[in-house]
Amino acid sequence: MARFHPRSDFVQVRAEMRSNELTGKPMPRTSPSDIRNANARREIERRRLERESREQ
């Protein structure tokens, strides 16, 4: 019989979410566009750092 082994990252995130629910903190809401924008900002910053390192 197979045992269920949850991913530790999922367990950690779920524990934090439950803790926030119990303490009454509002949950952050991220939309797909928020995620895309954050990824785009990271990529722009990465490219800027690469360009600066090549110039030096």
PDBQT receptor file of N, H, CA, C and O in Angstrom, charges set to zero:
ATOM      1  N   MET A   1       0.841  -1.178   0.000  1.00  0.00    +0.000 N 
ATOM      2  CA  MET A   1       0.000   0.000   0.000  1.00  0.00    +0.000 C 
ATOM      3  C   MET A   1       0.892   1.249   0.000  1.00  0.00    +0.000 C 
ATOM      4  O   MET A   1       1.826   1.344   0.795  1.00  0.00    +0.000 OA
ATOM      5  N   ALA A   2       0.607   2.187  -0.876  1.00  0.00    +0.000 N 
ATOM      6  H   ALA A   2      -0.153   2.110  -1.522  1.00  0.00    +0.000 HD
ATOM      7  CA  ALA A   2       1.410   3.399  -1.002  1.00  0.00    +0.000 C 
ATOM      8  C   ALA A   2       1.102   4.360   0.139  1.00  0.00    +0.000 C 
ATOM      9  O   ALA A   2      -0.036   4.489   0.591  1.00  0.00    +0.000 OA
ATOM     10  N   ARG A   3       2.149   5.019   0.578  1.00  0.00    +0.000 N 
ATOM     11  H   ARG A   3       3.073   4.914   0.210  1.00  0.00    +0.000 HD
ATOM     12  CA  ARG A   3       1.974   6.030   1.616  1.00  0.00    +0.000 C 
ATOM     13  C   ARG A   3       1.985   7.405   0.982  1.00  0.00    +0.000 C 
ATOM     14  O   ARG A   3       2.610   7.630  -0.054  1.00  0.00    +0.000 OA
ATOM     15  N   PHE A   4       1.288   8.308   1.618  1.00  0.00    +0.000 N 
ATOM     16  H   PHE A   4       0.780   8.125   2.460  1.00  0.00    +0.000 HD
ATOM     17  CA  PHE A   4       1.232   9.685   1.133  1.00  0.00    +0.000 C 
ATOM     18  C   PHE A   4       2.349  10.483   1.785  1.00  0.00    +0.000 C 
ATOM     19  O   PHE A   4       2.421  10.580   3.010  1.00  0.00    +0.000 OA
ATOM     20  N   HIS A   5       3.228  11.059   0.951  1.00  0.00    +0.000 N 
ATOM     21  H   HIS A   5       3.169  10.980  -0.044  1.00  0.00    +0.000 HD
ATOM     22  CA  HIS A   5       4.315  11.904   1.434  1.00  0.00    +0.000 C 
ATOM     23  C   HIS A   5       4.158  13.278   0.802  1.00  0.00    +0.000 C 
ATOM     24  O   HIS A   5       4.561  13.475  -0.344  1.00  0.00    +0.000 OA
ATOM     25  N   PRO A   6       3.582  14.231   1.525  1.00  0.00    +0.000 N 
ATOM     26  CA  PRO A   6       3.378  15.560   0.939  1.00  0.00    +0.000 C 
ATOM     27  C   PRO A   6       4.702  16.283   0.728  1.00  0.00    +0.000 C 
ATOM     28  O   PRO A   6       5.684  16.046   1.431  1.00  0.00    +0.000 OA
ATOM     29  N   ARG A   7       4.698  17.161  -0.249  1.00  0.00    +0.000 N 
ATOM     30  H   ARG A   7       3.901  17.353  -0.820  1.00  0.00    +0.000 HD
ATOM     31  CA  ARG A   7       5.885  17.986  -0.506  1.00  0.00    +0.000 C 
ATOM     32  C   ARG A   7       6.058  18.943   0.666  1.00  0.00    +0.000 C 
ATOM     33  O   ARG A   7       5.095  19.543   1.144  1.00  0.00    +0.000 OA
ATOM     34  N   SER A   8       7.295  19.074   1.118  1.00  0.00    +0.000 N 
ATOM     35  H   SER A   8       8.077  18.587   0.729  1.00  0.00    +0.000 HD
ATOM     36  CA  SER A   8       7.554  19.910   2.287  1.00  0.00    +0.000 C 
ATOM     37  C   SER A   8       7.253  21.377   2.007  1.00  0.00    +0.000 C 
ATOM     38  O   SER A   8       6.793  22.092   2.898  1.00  0.00    +0.000 OA
ATOM     39  N   ASP A   9       7.507  21.839   0.768  1.00  0.00    +0.000 N 
ATOM     40  H   ASP A   9       7.880  21.258   0.045  1.00  0.00    +0.000 HD
ATOM     41  CA  ASP A   9       7.220  23.244   0.466  1.00  0.00    +0.000 C 
ATOM     42  C   ASP A   9       5.723  23.512   0.531  1.00  0.00    +0.000 C 
ATOM     43  O   ASP A   9       5.302  24.566   1.007  1.00  0.00    +0.000 OA
ATOM     44  N   PHE A  10       4.921  22.571   0.058  1.00  0.00    +0.000 N 
ATOM     45  H   PHE A  10       5.264  21.715  -0.329  1.00  0.00    +0.000 HD
ATOM     46  CA  PHE A  10       3.472  22.726   0.127  1.00  0.00    +0.000 C 
ATOM     47  C   PHE A  10       3.013  22.764   1.582  1.00  0.00    +0.000 C 
ATOM     48  O   PHE A  10       2.168  23.577   1.957  1.00  0.00    +0.000 OA
ATOM     49  N   VAL A  11       3.574  21.881   2.386  1.00  0.00    +0.000 N 
ATOM     50  H   VAL A  11       4.260  21.220   2.081  1.00  0.00    +0.000 HD
ATOM     51  CA  VAL A  11       3.197  21.822   3.795  1.00  0.00    +0.000 C 
ATOM     52  C   VAL A  11       3.557  23.138   4.479  1.00  0.00    +0.000 C 
ATOM     53  O   VAL A  11       2.771  23.660   5.269  1.00  0.00    +0.000 OA
ATOM     54  N   GLN A  12       4.744  23.680   4.181  1.00  0.00    +0.000 N 
ATOM     55  H   GLN A  12       5.383  23.256   3.539  1.00  0.00    +0.000 HD
ATOM     56  CA  GLN A  12       5.172  24.941   4.790  1.00  0.00    +0.000 C 
ATOM     57  C   GLN A  12       4.237  26.082   4.393  1.00  0.00    +0.000 C 
ATOM     58  O   GLN A  12       3.809  26.858   5.248  1.00  0.00    +0.000 OA
ATOM     59  N   VAL A  13       3.920  26.189   3.110  1.00  0.00    +0.000 N 
ATOM     60  H   VAL A  13       4.268  25.559   2.415  1.00  0.00    +0.000 HD
ATOM     61  CA  VAL A  13       3.042  27.260   2.633  1.00  0.00    +0.000 C 
ATOM     62  C   VAL A  13       1.658  27.114   3.255  1.00  0.00    +0.000 C 
ATOM     63  O   VAL A  13       1.056  28.098   3.684  1.00  0.00    +0.000 OA
ATOM     64  N   ARG A  14       1.162  25.895   3.300  1.00  0.00    +0.000 N 
ATOM     65  H   ARG A  14       1.651  25.096   2.952  1.00  0.00    +0.000 HD
ATOM     66  CA  ARG A  14      -0.170  25.670   3.873  1.00  0.00    +0.000 C 
ATOM     67  C   ARG A  14      -0.184  26.007   5.366  1.00  0.00    +0.000 C 
ATOM     68  O   ARG A  14      -1.167  26.553   5.867  1.00  0.00    +0.000 OA
ATOM     69  N   ALA A  15       0.892  25.688   6.072  1.00  0.00    +0.000 N 
ATOM     70  H   ALA A  15       1.690  25.244   5.665  1.00  0.00    +0.000 HD
ATOM     71  CA  ALA A  15       0.964  26.011   7.497  1.00  0.00    +0.000 C 
ATOM     72  C   ALA A  15       0.955  27.521   7.705  1.00  0.00    +0.000 C 
ATOM     73  O   ALA A  15       0.289  28.019   8.613  1.00  0.00    +0.000 OA
ATOM     74  N   GLU A  16       1.691  28.253   6.868  1.00  0.00    +0.000 N 
ATOM     75  H   GLU A  16       2.231  27.848   6.130  1.00  0.00    +0.000 HD
ATOM     76  CA  GLU A  16       1.694  29.713   6.979  1.00  0.00    +0.000 C 
ATOM     77  C   GLU A  16       0.320  30.291   6.669  1.00  0.00    +0.000 C 
ATOM     78  O   GLU A  16      -0.133  31.219   7.338  1.00  0.00    +0.000 OA
ATOM     79  N   MET A  17      -0.346  29.738   5.647  1.00  0.00    +0.000 N 
ATOM     80  H   MET A  17       0.023  28.984   5.104  1.00  0.00    +0.000 HD
ATOM     81  CA  MET A  17      -1.684  30.215   5.300  1.00  0.00    +0.000 C 
ATOM     82  C   MET A  17      -2.648  29.978   6.461  1.00  0.00    +0.000 C 
ATOM     83  O   MET A  17      -3.437  30.856   6.809  1.00  0.00    +0.000 OA
ATOM     84  N   ARG A  18      -2.580  28.800   7.051  1.00  0.00    +0.000 N 
ATOM     85  H   ARG A  18      -1.939  28.087   6.768  1.00  0.00    +0.000 HD
ATOM     86  CA  ARG A  18      -3.482  28.475   8.162  1.00  0.00    +0.000 C 
ATOM     87  C   ARG A  18      -3.192  29.371   9.367  1.00  0.00    +0.000 C 
ATOM     88  O   ARG A  18      -4.111  29.814  10.055  1.00  0.00    +0.000 OA
ATOM     89  N   SER A  19      -1.913  29.631   9.613  1.00  0.00    +0.000 N 
ATOM     90  H   SER A  19      -1.166  29.271   9.054  1.00  0.00    +0.000 HD
ATOM     91  CA  SER A  19      -1.539  30.517  10.714  1.00  0.00    +0.000 C 
ATOM     92  C   SER A  19      -2.115  31.910  10.495  1.00  0.00    +0.000 C 
ATOM     93  O   SER A  19      -2.639  32.525  11.423  1.00  0.00    +0.000 OA
ATOM     94  N   ASN A  20      -2.016  32.402   9.272  1.00  0.00    +0.000 N 
ATOM     95  H   ASN A  20      -1.590  31.903   8.517  1.00  0.00    +0.000 HD
ATOM     96  CA  ASN A  20      -2.568  33.720   8.957  1.00  0.00    +0.000 C 
ATOM     97  C   ASN A  20      -4.083  33.740   9.108  1.00  0.00    +0.000 C 
ATOM     98  O   ASN A  20      -4.653  34.730   9.567  1.00  0.00    +0.000 OA
ATOM     99  N   GLU A  21      -4.734  32.649   8.721  1.00  0.00    +0.000 N 
ATOM    100  H   GLU A  21      -4.272  31.845   8.348  1.00  0.00    +0.000 HD
ATOM    101  CA  GLU A  21      -6.189  32.579   8.874  1.00  0.00    +0.000 C 
ATOM    102  C   GLU A  21      -6.571  32.655  10.355  1.00  0.00    +0.000 C 
ATOM    103  O   GLU A  21      -7.512  33.355  10.727  1.00  0.00    +0.000 OA
ATOM    104  N   LEU A  22      -5.839  31.938  11.179  1.00  0.00    +0.000 N 
ATOM    105  H   LEU A  22      -5.074  31.370  10.876  1.00  0.00    +0.000 HD
ATOM    106  CA  LEU A  22      -6.164  31.894  12.603  1.00  0.00    +0.000 C 
ATOM    107  C   LEU A  22      -5.880  33.220  13.300  1.00  0.00    +0.000 C 
ATOM    108  O   LEU A  22      -6.583  33.585  14.243  1.00  0.00    +0.000 OA
ATOM    109  N   THR A  23      -4.857  33.945  12.846  1.00  0.00    +0.000 N 
ATOM    110  H   THR A  23      -4.287  33.649  12.080  1.00  0.00    +0.000 HD
ATOM    111  CA  THR A  23      -4.522  35.226  13.476  1.00  0.00    +0.000 C 
ATOM    112  C   THR A  23      -5.309  36.378  12.883  1.00  0.00    +0.000 C 
ATOM    113  O   THR A  23      -5.248  37.493  13.402  1.00  0.00    +0.000 OA
ATOM    114  N   GLY A  24      -6.045  36.139  11.808  1.00  0.00    +0.000 N 
ATOM    115  H   GLY A  24      -6.094  35.234  11.386  1.00  0.00    +0.000 HD
ATOM    116  CA  GLY A  24      -6.873  37.178  11.222  1.00  0.00    +0.000 C 
ATOM    117  C   GLY A  24      -6.164  38.074  10.226  1.00  0.00    +0.000 C 
ATOM    118  O   GLY A  24      -6.696  39.116   9.845  1.00  0.00    +0.000 OA
ATOM    119  N   LYS A  25      -4.965  37.684   9.794  1.00  0.00    +0.000 N 
ATOM    120  H   LYS A  25      -4.532  36.837  10.103  1.00  0.00    +0.000 HD
ATOM    121  CA  LYS A  25      -4.256  38.491   8.801  1.00  0.00    +0.000 C 
ATOM    122  C   LYS A  25      -4.903  38.293   7.435  1.00  0.00    +0.000 C 
ATOM    123  O   LYS A  25      -5.309  37.179   7.104  1.00  0.00    +0.000 OA
ATOM    124  N   PRO A  26      -5.003  39.344   6.643  1.00  0.00    +0.000 N 
ATOM    125  CA  PRO A  26      -5.591  39.179   5.309  1.00  0.00    +0.000 C 
ATOM    126  C   PRO A  26      -4.664  38.379   4.393  1.00  0.00    +0.000 C 
ATOM    127  O   PRO A  26      -3.442  38.519   4.446  1.00  0.00    +0.000 OA
ATOM    128  N   MET A  27      -5.255  37.561   3.577  1.00  0.00    +0.000 N 
ATOM    129  H   MET A  27      -6.248  37.447   3.534  1.00  0.00    +0.000 HD
ATOM    130  CA  MET A  27      -4.480  36.742   2.650  1.00  0.00    +0.000 C 
ATOM    131  C   MET A  27      -4.136  37.560   1.410  1.00  0.00    +0.000 C 
ATOM    132  O   MET A  27      -4.990  38.266   0.875  1.00  0.00    +0.000 OA
ATOM    133  N   PRO A  28      -2.902  37.469   0.955  1.00  0.00    +0.000 N 
ATOM    134  CA  PRO A  28      -2.551  38.182  -0.273  1.00  0.00    +0.000 C 
ATOM    135  C   PRO A  28      -3.222  37.520  -1.468  1.00  0.00    +0.000 C 
ATOM    136  O   PRO A  28      -3.305  36.294  -1.547  1.00  0.00    +0.000 OA
ATOM    137  N   ARG A  29      -3.689  38.323  -2.375  1.00  0.00    +0.000 N 
ATOM    138  H   ARG A  29      -3.622  39.319  -2.311  1.00  0.00    +0.000 HD
ATOM    139  CA  ARG A  29      -4.327  37.808  -3.586  1.00  0.00    +0.000 C 
ATOM    140  C   ARG A  29      -3.446  38.148  -4.777  1.00  0.00    +0.000 C 
ATOM    141  O   ARG A  29      -3.207  39.320  -5.067  1.00  0.00    +0.000 OA
ATOM    142  N   THR A  30      -2.977  37.146  -5.450  1.00  0.00    +0.000 N 
ATOM    143  H   THR A  30      -3.172  36.194  -5.215  1.00  0.00    +0.000 HD
ATOM    144  CA  THR A  30      -2.161  37.381  -6.638  1.00  0.00    +0.000 C 
ATOM    145  C   THR A  30      -2.916  36.864  -7.851  1.00  0.00    +0.000 C 
ATOM    146  O   THR A  30      -3.454  35.757  -7.843  1.00  0.00    +0.000 OA
ATOM    147  N   SER A  31      -2.945  37.669  -8.872  1.00  0.00    +0.000 N 
ATOM    148  H   SER A  31      -2.507  38.568  -8.878  1.00  0.00    +0.000 HD
ATOM    149  CA  SER A  31      -3.590  37.269 -10.112  1.00  0.00    +0.000 C 
ATOM    150  C   SER A  31      -2.510  36.788 -11.071  1.00  0.00    +0.000 C 
ATOM    151  O   SER A  31      -1.328  37.057 -10.855  1.00  0.00    +0.000 OA
ATOM    152  N   PRO A  32      -2.898  36.085 -12.121  1.00  0.00    +0.000 N 
ATOM    153  CA  PRO A  32      -1.902  35.661 -13.114  1.00  0.00    +0.000 C 
ATOM    154  C   PRO A  32      -1.116  36.835 -13.692  1.00  0.00    +0.000 C 
ATOM    155  O   PRO A  32       0.068  36.693 -13.996  1.00  0.00    +0.000 OA
ATOM    156  N   SER A  33      -1.759  37.988 -13.849  1.00  0.00    +0.000 N 
ATOM    157  H   SER A  33      -2.721  38.103 -13.602  1.00  0.00    +0.000 HD
ATOM    158  CA  SER A  33      -1.031  39.142 -14.387  1.00  0.00    +0.000 C 
ATOM    159  C   SER A  33       0.007  39.640 -13.385  1.00  0.00    +0.000 C 
ATOM    160  O   SER A  33       1.074  40.100 -13.791  1.00  0.00    +0.000 OA
ATOM    161  N   ASP A  34      -0.283  39.558 -12.074  1.00  0.00    +0.000 N 
ATOM    162  H   ASP A  34      -1.150  39.184 -11.744  1.00  0.00    +0.000 HD
ATOM    163  CA  ASP A  34       0.711  39.934 -11.067  1.00  0.00    +0.000 C 
ATOM    164  C   ASP A  34       1.945  39.039 -11.170  1.00  0.00    +0.000 C 
ATOM    165  O   ASP A  34       3.077  39.514 -11.083  1.00  0.00    +0.000 OA
ATOM    166  N   ILE A  35       1.715  37.761 -11.354  1.00  0.00    +0.000 N 
ATOM    167  H   ILE A  35       0.795  37.376 -11.425  1.00  0.00    +0.000 HD
ATOM    168  CA  ILE A  35       2.818  36.810 -11.470  1.00  0.00    +0.000 C 
ATOM    169  C   ILE A  35       3.627  37.088 -12.728  1.00  0.00    +0.000 C 
ATOM    170  O   ILE A  35       4.857  37.067 -12.691  1.00  0.00    +0.000 OA
ATOM    171  N   ARG A  36       2.947  37.348 -13.845  1.00  0.00    +0.000 N 
ATOM    172  H   ARG A  36       1.948  37.365 -13.875  1.00  0.00    +0.000 HD
ATOM    173  CA  ARG A  36       3.655  37.663 -15.096  1.00  0.00    +0.000 C 
ATOM    174  C   ARG A  36       4.476  38.933 -14.946  1.00  0.00    +0.000 C 
ATOM    175  O   ARG A  36       5.622  38.986 -15.391  1.00  0.00    +0.000 OA
ATOM    176  N   ASN A  37       3.900  39.959 -14.322  1.00  0.00    +0.000 N 
ATOM    177  H   ASN A  37       2.969  39.916 -13.960  1.00  0.00    +0.000 HD
ATOM    178  CA  ASN A  37       4.627  41.216 -14.133  1.00  0.00    +0.000 C 
ATOM    179  C   ASN A  37       5.855  41.017 -13.252  1.00  0.00    +0.000 C 
ATOM    180  O   ASN A  37       6.913  41.581 -13.533  1.00  0.00    +0.000 OA
ATOM    181  N   ALA A  38       5.730  40.236 -12.208  1.00  0.00    +0.000 N 
ATOM    182  H   ALA A  38       4.870  39.779 -11.980  1.00  0.00    +0.000 HD
ATOM    183  CA  ALA A  38       6.871  39.980 -11.328  1.00  0.00    +0.000 C 
ATOM    184  C   ALA A  38       7.966  39.231 -12.079  1.00  0.00    +0.000 C 
ATOM    185  O   ALA A  38       9.147  39.543 -11.932  1.00  0.00    +0.000 OA
ATOM    186  N   ASN A  39       7.577  38.250 -12.880  1.00  0.00    +0.000 N 
ATOM    187  H   ASN A  39       6.617  37.997 -12.999  1.00  0.00    +0.000 HD
ATOM    188  CA  ASN A  39       8.561  37.512 -13.670  1.00  0.00    +0.000 C 
ATOM    189  C   ASN A  39       9.234  38.416 -14.684  1.00  0.00    +0.000 C 
ATOM    190  O   ASN A  39      10.439  38.303 -14.911  1.00  0.00    +0.000 OA
ATOM    191  N   ALA A  40       8.478  39.306 -15.294  1.00  0.00    +0.000 N 
ATOM    192  H   ALA A  40       7.499  39.397 -15.109  1.00  0.00    +0.000 HD
ATOM    193  CA  ALA A  40       9.053  40.238 -16.268  1.00  0.00    +0.000 C 
ATOM    194  C   ALA A  40      10.035  41.178 -15.584  1.00  0.00    +0.000 C 
ATOM    195  O   ALA A  40      11.104  41.453 -16.130  1.00  0.00    +0.000 OA
ATOM    196  N   ARG A  41       9.694  41.675 -14.403  1.00  0.00    +0.000 N 
ATOM    197  H   ARG A  41       8.826  41.451 -13.960  1.00  0.00    +0.000 HD
ATOM    198  CA  ARG A  41      10.625  42.550 -13.670  1.00  0.00    +0.000 C 
ATOM    199  C   ARG A  41      11.916  41.825 -13.334  1.00  0.00    +0.000 C 
ATOM    200  O   ARG A  41      13.000  42.397 -13.449  1.00  0.00    +0.000 OA
ATOM    201  N   ARG A  42      11.806  40.562 -12.918  1.00  0.00    +0.000 N 
ATOM    202  H   ARG A  42      10.926  40.098 -12.825  1.00  0.00    +0.000 HD
ATOM    203  CA  ARG A  42      13.005  39.779 -12.609  1.00  0.00    +0.000 C 
ATOM    204  C   ARG A  42      13.874  39.601 -13.848  1.00  0.00    +0.000 C 
ATOM    205  O   ARG A  42      15.096  39.732 -13.780  1.00  0.00    +0.000 OA
ATOM    206  N   GLU A  43      13.246  39.305 -14.968  1.00  0.00    +0.000 N 
ATOM    207  H   GLU A  43      12.253  39.198 -15.022  1.00  0.00    +0.000 HD
ATOM    208  CA  GLU A  43      13.991  39.105 -16.214  1.00  0.00    +0.000 C 
ATOM    209  C   GLU A  43      14.668  40.398 -16.650  1.00  0.00    +0.000 C 
ATOM    210  O   GLU A  43      15.825  40.375 -17.070  1.00  0.00    +0.000 OA
ATOM    211  N   ILE A  44      13.972  41.516 -16.559  1.00  0.00    +0.000 N 
ATOM    212  H   ILE A  44      13.032  41.534 -16.218  1.00  0.00    +0.000 HD
ATOM    213  CA  ILE A  44      14.563  42.813 -16.925  1.00  0.00    +0.000 C 
ATOM    214  C   ILE A  44      15.759  43.110 -16.035  1.00  0.00    +0.000 C 
ATOM    215  O   ILE A  44      16.796  43.558 -16.523  1.00  0.00    +0.000 OA
ATOM    216  N   GLU A  45      15.630  42.867 -14.747  1.00  0.00    +0.000 N 
ATOM    217  H   GLU A  45      14.787  42.503 -14.351  1.00  0.00    +0.000 HD
ATOM    218  CA  GLU A  45      16.738  43.114 -13.819  1.00  0.00    +0.000 C 
ATOM    219  C   GLU A  45      17.914  42.189 -14.124  1.00  0.00    +0.000 C 
ATOM    220  O   GLU A  45      19.067  42.619 -14.095  1.00  0.00    +0.000 OA
ATOM    221  N   ARG A  46      17.626  40.919 -14.418  1.00  0.00    +0.000 N 
ATOM    222  H   ARG A  46      16.689  40.570 -14.442  1.00  0.00    +0.000 HD
ATOM    223  CA  ARG A  46      18.692  39.964 -14.747  1.00  0.00    +0.000 C 
ATOM    224  C   ARG A  46      19.451  40.413 -15.984  1.00  0.00    +0.000 C 
ATOM    225  O   ARG A  46      20.681  40.378 -16.005  1.00  0.00    +0.000 OA
ATOM    226  N   ARG A  47      18.727  40.836 -17.018  1.00  0.00    +0.000 N 
ATOM    227  H   ARG A  47      17.728  40.865 -17.001  1.00  0.00    +0.000 HD
ATOM    228  CA  ARG A  47      19.375  41.306 -18.245  1.00  0.00    +0.000 C 
ATOM    229  C   ARG A  47      20.189  42.564 -17.998  1.00  0.00    +0.000 C 
ATOM    230  O   ARG A  47      21.274  42.718 -18.560  1.00  0.00    +0.000 OA
ATOM    231  N   ARG A  48      19.679  43.471 -17.161  1.00  0.00    +0.000 N 
ATOM    232  H   ARG A  48      18.798  43.346 -16.705  1.00  0.00    +0.000 HD
ATOM    233  CA  ARG A  48      20.421  44.696 -16.841  1.00  0.00    +0.000 C 
ATOM    234  C   ARG A  48      21.732  44.363 -16.137  1.00  0.00    +0.000 C 
ATOM    235  O   ARG A  48      22.774  44.938 -16.450  1.00  0.00    +0.000 OA
ATOM    236  N   LEU A  49      21.677  43.437 -15.191  1.00  0.00    +0.000 N 
ATOM    237  H   LEU A  49      20.831  42.970 -14.937  1.00  0.00    +0.000 HD
ATOM    238  CA  LEU A  49      22.891  43.045 -14.480  1.00  0.00    +0.000 C 
ATOM    239  C   LEU A  49      23.899  42.388 -15.419  1.00  0.00    +0.000 C 
ATOM    240  O   LEU A  49      25.099  42.641 -15.315  1.00  0.00    +0.000 OA
ATOM    241  N   GLU A  50      23.417  41.546 -16.336  1.00  0.00    +0.000 N 
ATOM    242  H   GLU A  50      22.442  41.340 -16.420  1.00  0.00    +0.000 HD
ATOM    243  CA  GLU A  50      24.316  40.928 -17.313  1.00  0.00    +0.000 C 
ATOM    244  C   GLU A  50      24.966  41.982 -18.190  1.00  0.00    +0.000 C 
ATOM    245  O   GLU A  50      26.170  41.927 -18.442  1.00  0.00    +0.000 OA
ATOM    246  N   ARG A  51      24.183  42.937 -18.654  1.00  0.00    +0.000 N 
ATOM    247  H   ARG A  51      23.206  42.982 -18.449  1.00  0.00    +0.000 HD
ATOM    248  CA  ARG A  51      24.706  43.995 -19.521  1.00  0.00    +0.000 C 
ATOM    249  C   ARG A  51      25.750  44.826 -18.776  1.00  0.00    +0.000 C 
ATOM    250  O   ARG A  51      26.795  45.154 -19.338  1.00  0.00    +0.000 OA
ATOM    251  N   GLU A  52      25.477  45.166 -17.525  1.00  0.00    +0.000 N 
ATOM    252  H   GLU A  52      24.628  44.900 -17.068  1.00  0.00    +0.000 HD
ATOM    253  CA  GLU A  52      26.430  45.945 -16.738  1.00  0.00    +0.000 C 
ATOM    254  C   GLU A  52      27.716  45.170 -16.478  1.00  0.00    +0.000 C 
ATOM    255  O   GLU A  52      28.802  45.750 -16.486  1.00  0.00    +0.000 OA
ATOM    256  N   SER A  53      27.602  43.870 -16.250  1.00  0.00    +0.000 N 
ATOM    257  H   SER A  53      26.720  43.399 -16.244  1.00  0.00    +0.000 HD
ATOM    258  CA  SER A  53      28.809  43.082 -15.991  1.00  0.00    +0.000 C 
ATOM    259  C   SER A  53      29.662  42.954 -17.250  1.00  0.00    +0.000 C 
ATOM    260  O   SER A  53      30.888  42.886 -17.153  1.00  0.00    +0.000 OA
ATOM    261  N   ARG A  54      29.041  42.918 -18.430  1.00  0.00    +0.000 N 
ATOM    262  H   ARG A  54      28.046  42.974 -18.509  1.00  0.00    +0.000 HD
ATOM    263  CA  ARG A  54      29.805  42.862 -19.683  1.00  0.00    +0.000 C 
ATOM    264  C   ARG A  54      30.489  44.187 -19.975  1.00  0.00    +0.000 C 
ATOM    265  O   ARG A  54      31.562  44.207 -20.578  1.00  0.00    +0.000 OA
ATOM    266  N   GLU A  55      29.884  45.296 -19.557  1.00  0.00    +0.000 N 
ATOM    267  H   GLU A  55      29.012  45.279 -19.067  1.00  0.00    +0.000 HD
ATOM    268  CA  GLU A  55      30.447  46.617 -19.830  1.00  0.00    +0.000 C 
ATOM    269  C   GLU A  55      31.665  46.897 -18.961  1.00  0.00    +0.000 C 
ATOM    270  O   GLU A  55      32.508  47.710 -19.342  1.00  0.00    +0.000 OA
ATOM    271  N   GLN A  56      31.781  46.266 -17.838  1.00  0.00    +0.000 N 
ATOM    272  H   GLN A  56      31.097  45.606 -17.529  1.00  0.00    +0.000 HD
ATOM    273  CA  GLN A  56      32.905  46.562 -16.932  1.00  0.00    +0.000 C 
ATOM    274  C   GLN A  56      34.128  45.769 -17.258  1.00  0.00    +0.000 C 
ATOM    275  O   GLN A  56      35.151  45.907 -16.587  1.00  0.00    +0.000 OA
TER     276      GLN A  56
